[in-house]
Amino acid sequence: MDELLTLLEKDCRQTPQQLATMLGRTEQEITDEIARFEKEHIILGYPALVDWTKTDDEMVTALIEVRIAPQRGDGFDRIAERIYQYEEVESLYLMSGAYDLAVTITGKSLREVAEFVHARLAIIEGVTGTATHFILKKYKEKHHVFEKLPEQEERLLFV
Amino acid sequence: MMDYDQVLSPRVQAIAPSGIRKFFDLLENMDTDDAISLGVGEPDFVTPWHIRDAGVYALEKGFTKYTSNAGLADLRREIAKYLFRRFELQYDPMKQMIVTVGGSEGIDIAVRAIVSEGDEVIVPVPSFVCYGPIVQLAGGVPVYVETRAENEFRLTADELRAAITPRTKLLILPFPNNPTGAILERADLEALAEVLRDTNIMVLSDEIYAELTYGGHHVSIANIPDMYDRTLVVNGFSKAYAMTGWRLGYVCGPQPIIKQMLKIHQYAIMCAPTTSQYAAVEAMRDGDNDIAMMCRDYDYRRRFLLDKLRGAGLECFEPRGAFYMFPSIKSTGMTSADFCARFLTEEHVAAIPGNAFGPGGEGFVRMCYASSLANLAEAMERLERFLKRL
């Protein structure tokens, strides 16, 4: 695993200077490498991981199983493209197993999500069936646990 | 041998090509891969997918024929609902509206329907480059009124009154304004209405940037008492929905005028592109969220760029609409054209000299902030470096 990428994936706010020190490289090397990662689309973005349930913003996320009929020449890609370009679609994966595409979408309400499924998703030519699962609670994402663990008593210990 | 000077209409030969285009061509011919263009007034967003998809669907279903001259009835009904929902404007979709090829066509046919030989048309400047030439092509005389930085580039009642003569036929009202970012608020419009009220002057209100108004809501002059009957409202899909390439706009106004304009549209254009019209129906029905999202994003960049320009030591009026900054470069002692040429060749950033937008633009440059934040940040770093070197 590329060490620089691993470090950035954990915390992208570390400065090039800090990263250089930790990896025993020069700051210029780190800056150049990050620029290359961005250019080659190895790093796609630097989003913050947010627990929206703790805010006043209402948000509903659903995982939608989509079954599709693959198309001649394009396989699944063309339909996938028609789905992921919607602003509402958060992620889209091609799956092995009982269904073909896993779509996650986020909306303001159950109704908004349901509306998206029946008015946008289900009517796409080639989509043969959908099953919508609403996410009730998130426990962990990208290695981060949503509930703050009970704090340990602070100790000052000399051993 | 053909003598083309004899062949060509003197009227066409007399008009100058757009000064914006010239800089764009310069940029394209530059041998560099780090050039940043803040030159072209175009959203950097791609048209939202659900709108594009509606266009694709129309093609798949074979909706490829002409629509009625004034545009799809469905689209006109949706536009009427939209105008009422967003701006409280009331127009009969079947009698008071024409769907046009961009806002530009709306401006052209409005001017051609109203202006005859020698008529004067008041054009506040700096403003979009098309008004003067379109008036000239119609045989009219553009009367430029310079708006001032100290008035936040608003057209004032006094300035308007001073420009009116017995030959004045039309006032063009391009707000929110390209290139200054100025807007007119209700009080400004009421003052202008006071001047117009007892005249026979028509107003062509170019509201293409209406949705891009920051910290307030756009007011149309058509909503000011007594102004509805003398106002033509031009709007379109390019800026609010990032649909520049679809070439779609519309013009609304009093039925007797729209009826005459429709004749020009019929003979010159036939109808706006069918695919675009189907996509636009979707935009009107389900696009309010897209507008809000893009407008918010432009607002972030607006604040960012204003802060950077002022930080770099340039005087800049805070734009309240559209997506342009119009900083003064008078402190550098250079002309707008020199400034832009040097900024482009030395730092590879394209901005447009203010004088391209008519008299009153000299001493300013236009920078479009419909570009990614990363691009804007880099451009501002280069600007700072450039200014220090001068």
Interface residues (C-beta under 8 A of the other chain):
Chain A: R82 Q85 Y86 E87 R120
Chain B: P48 W49 H50 R52 D53 N289 D290 M293
